[in-house]
Amino acid sequence: MSPRTCKLLIPLLVALLLPAAASAVTATAPDSTATALQQAVNGHWRSPANRARDQYRHPVETLQFFGIKPDMTVVELSPGGGWYTEIVAPFLYAHGHLIEAAPATSAKFSAKLKADPAVYGHIAKIVPFAPPYQVNLGADNSADMVLTFRNTHDWLNHSPATLDAVFQAAFHVLKPGGVFGVTEHRAKPFADAVDSAKALHRLPEDYMIALALKTGFRVAGVSEINANPADPEDVNVHRLPPDLAGPDDEHAKMKAIGESDRMTLRFVKP
């Protein structure tokens, strides 16, 4: 069986083993939610460079798949430069609460939020988050959703225990029925997770699902929204767009592939 076939079988196996959880994926967000998300994606505050990545990151479809609603309390883990913050913050501005879990040293991110209060002025708070030293995301059972985008390999690169601690922190802060939404660069099926994280900045999907189940989550959905079949999954993701960190003579080939193949997983706290 080819690795690609194995990868396609993983969502099917999850659906067969956990039919009640998988059936939740059929529910779609109301049209009003999709419209509000699209308005945020179209926001004038987003740079052309960030907009150019929409074709690979599919923000509207991804957030709908996770089940985001405008009145939720949402925790975003390690927001980096704030690519998703630019969308989630205005979406939650009027009725929800966005909590950013970010390193205390992220002065650039803090400055970004302060620079545009019309977009970011209702962010509830920034909690210090630097696994494994700071992982507490807030009071138990206080959030409706926790989101992480392409971060889990970094925590595993520190240690498996660090990634475990992040999953535990997400589990504890979520209310019963709360969603942990994860996207991550995908490795070949059943690859060694530690090795692939270090060498390629990728994780195998089966490893992520197994860790979520061990933590106590149910698998509520496995999506191919952010899949890229052109990605061979054996290339360090930083050699692909947008970084193109490899030698100049491979840039054309990497651009033809596009951004990395990504898993999109929806876990629910029982």
N, C-alpha and C positions, 0 to 999 in steps of 0.2 A: 504494500500500500504506500502511495507516495505521501510525502509530507503535506502537500496541498490537500490531498484527500482527507488526511487525518485532521487537518485544521477545519475542514468543512464538516467533519463528523462531530466535532466537539459540541457545537450548539445543539445538534440533533440528540446527542446523548444526554445533555442537560435537560432538554425538553422531555425526553422519555423518562428520566429518573425523577424529575421534579415537575410533574404536569401542572400542579396547582400554582406553583410559582411562575412557571413559564407562561401560563395563560394570562397573567397580568399584563404581558407585553402587548396584547391585542388592544388594550385601551389606548386611545389617542387623545392628545390634548385638544381642547375646544379651539375653534377657529380664532377666537379672540386671543388666546394664548399665542398661537402661531403668528398672528398679526403683530402683537406686542413684541415678540422676539424679533421678527423681521424689522420692525421699526428701530429696535436697538442695534441690530446688525447694520442698518443703513445710516446710523448716526453720523453726523458731520464730524464728531470728535475722533473717529477712527481714521488712522492714517492709511494712505494708499497701500503701503507695504502690508499692513495687517489685513486689509480687505482682500488683497491678492491671495491670502492663504485660506480664505473661506472655501475655495473649491476643494481643498484637501481636508479641512477640519469640520466642515458642515455644522456650524454652530446651532442653527435653528433645529435641524433634524436631531442632533445629538442631545440638546437640552429637552426637546419634546420626548425623546426616547427615555430620558431619565425621569420624566414626569414633573418637571418644574412647574410651579404655579406662582402667580404674582404676589400671593400673600404668605409665602413660606419664609421660614428662617433657614438660611442656607449658609454653610461654612465652606469656603474655598480654601484648599490647602496649597501652600507654596505657589502663590500666583505669578511669581517671576516678574515679567514686565507688565503683566496685567492684560494680556490678550483677551482672556475670557471675562475679566473684570469689567472691561469696556462694554460688555454686552449684558452681563448679569446685574451689575449695579443699577443701570437705568431701568431694567426690567422690573426690579424689586423696589424701585425708588418710592413709589406711592404707598404701597400696601405691605411690603415685606421687609425683611431684615437680612442684610448681607454681613457676614462676619468673615474677615480676612485673617487666615492663619499664616503669618509671614515672619521671617527672621527679624529680630529687632534691629539688625544692621541694614535693612533694606530701605535706605534713605531715599533712593531714586523712586521706589514704588510709593513711599509715603508722600513725596513731593508731587507725584503724578495725581494722587487723590486730592491733595489740597489745591492743586492748580485749577480744578474745574468743579466747584461745588454744585453746579447745576446738574452734573452727571453723577458725581460721587458723594454729594453732600449728606446723603442719608445712610451711608455705610455705618452699621451699628457700632463696630469697633474693630480694632486690629489686635489679635491676641498673639503673643510671642510663640513662635513655633519653629523649633530647631531640633528635629529628631537626632539622636535619642534623648537629648538632654531636656528638651521642652516639647511635650506631646499633648498636654492637657488642652482640649479644645473648648472646654466650658462645662457647665453643670450637666450631669447625667440627664438623659431624656429631654433635652432642651432644643434640639434642632430637627427640622424636617428633612434636610438633605445635606450631605457632605459630598463635595466634588473634588476630584483630582485629575489633572490633565498632564500626562506624560512625566510623572514624577516618581512613580513607584520603583523604577530601576535605580534611581539615585539612592533611595533609602535602603534597597537591598545591597547596593554597593558599599554602604557603611557596614551592614551585617544583616543576616536574616532576622535576628532579634529586633533590629530597628524597624524593619518593614512590618514585622508582627505587631510591634508597639503602636505603629500608626493605624493599622487595621483595628486594633483593640480600642484606640482612642476614638476612632470614627464610630465604632459600635456603641461605646458608652455614651457619647454625646447625642446620638440619634434617639428620637422617640420610637416607641414600638410602631412599626409600619414605615419608619423613615428609610430613605434611600441613600445608599453609598454608590455614587456614579463614578466610574473609572474609565479613562482611556489610557492606552499605553502602546508604545512601539512593540510590535509583535515579533517574537522569535519563531523559529521553526518549532513545530509541535514536539513536545517532550524533550526539548533541548535542556541542557543543564542550566538552570536559572542563574546561578551565581556566575558561571563562566560567560553566558551570553550577556548578562547585565554589564559585566566589566568590559568585555571586548567589543560589544556591539551597541550597548545601551538599549537592549531589547529584553523582553521577558516572554516566556511561553504562556499561552493562554491557559493551559491546563494547570499550571502552577498557581496562577492568580485565582482561579476558581477554587482549587483545593484549599488555598489559604483563607479565602472568604468563608468557605464552609467550616473550616477548623475554628475560625473566629466566632462562629455562631450565626452568620448571615445565611439567608436563603438566596438562591440564584433566581432572580425575577426576569432576567432577559440577557441575551447574548446577541449583539447586533453587528452587522457588517457595514454599517453606515460609513465608517472610516477605513474600510478595507482598500488596499491597493494591490490588485493581482500582479501588477508589473514589478513590484518590489520582490527581489529574490530572497529577502530576509536573512542574508548572510553578509550584509554590508553594514558597517558602522553608520548609524543614522545621521551622524554629522557630515558624512560625505555626500548625503543627499541634500536637496533643497530644504530649507533656504540657506543652510550654512555653506555647503559645497566646500568642505574643509580638506578634501583630497587634492591631488595634483591637478594642475590646470588642464592636462590632456584628457582627464576623465569627466570634466564638467558637463560636456554636451551629453554624454551617456547618462549621467546622474539626473540632469534636467529632464531627459526623456522618460526616466522612471517616475519622477515626481517625488512628493514627500512620502514618508514611510508608511508601510502597511500597519494599521492600528486596530487593536481590539477595542470594543466598546461594551462595557459590562455594567449591568444594573443589579446591585445586591440590596436586599431588604432585611431590616432587623425585624425578627418575628414579634 
